[in-house]
Amino acid sequence: MAMDKVVAVGLLTQRDLDLLGAGFARMYPVDACEVFQDLISKLDQVPPVGQPLSHDLQRS
């Protein structure tokens, strides 16, 4: 039996999963742990796609 190829990995919130609905069947929860804290802190600083960067707002 052939295995499906992994084509994407993402960090999703529960809201993201709710929006994706039942069609999004495979997810692997990550428990809160210190191993990922630095990465998550940096990702929290990244603006959403299509949103201006904070330094761009200061120039306006």
C-alpha positions in Angstrom: 0.0 0.0 0.0 1.5 3.3 -1.1 1.8 6.1 1.5 0.6 9.6 0.7 3.4 12.2 0.2 3.6 15.0 2.7 3.1 18.3 0.8 2.6 20.8 3.7 3.2 21.2 7.4 1.4 24.0 9.2 0.7 25.4 12.6 -3.0 25.9 13.0 -5.3 27.3 15.8 -8.5 25.6 16.8 -10.3 28.3 14.9 -8.3 27.4 11.7 -9.4 23.7 12.2 -13.0 24.7 12.7 -12.9 26.7 9.4 -11.4 23.9 7.5 -14.1 21.6 8.7 -14.5 17.8 8.6 -12.6 17.5 5.3 -9.4 18.2 7.1 -9.0 14.9 8.8 -5.3 14.5 9.7 -3.8 16.8 12.3 -1.4 16.1 15.1 -1.9 18.2 18.2 1.3 19.6 19.8 1.2 19.9 23.6 2.3 23.2 25.1 6.0 22.7 25.9 9.1 24.8 26.2 10.8 23.1 23.2 8.8 25.2 20.7 8.4 28.4 22.8 11.1 30.3 21.0 9.8 29.4 17.5 6.2 30.2 18.5 7.2 33.5 20.0 8.9 34.5 16.7 6.0 33.3 14.6 3.6 35.3 16.7 5.5 38.4 15.5 4.9 37.7 11.8 2.0 39.7 10.4 -0.7 37.9 8.5 -0.3 37.8 4.7 -1.6 41.0 3.2 -1.2 43.0 6.4 1.2 45.9 6.5 4.3 45.5 8.7 4.4 47.6 11.9 7.3 49.7 10.6 5.3 50.5 7.4 2.5 51.8 9.6 4.8 54.2 11.4 5.8 55.8 8.0 2.2 56.6 7.1 
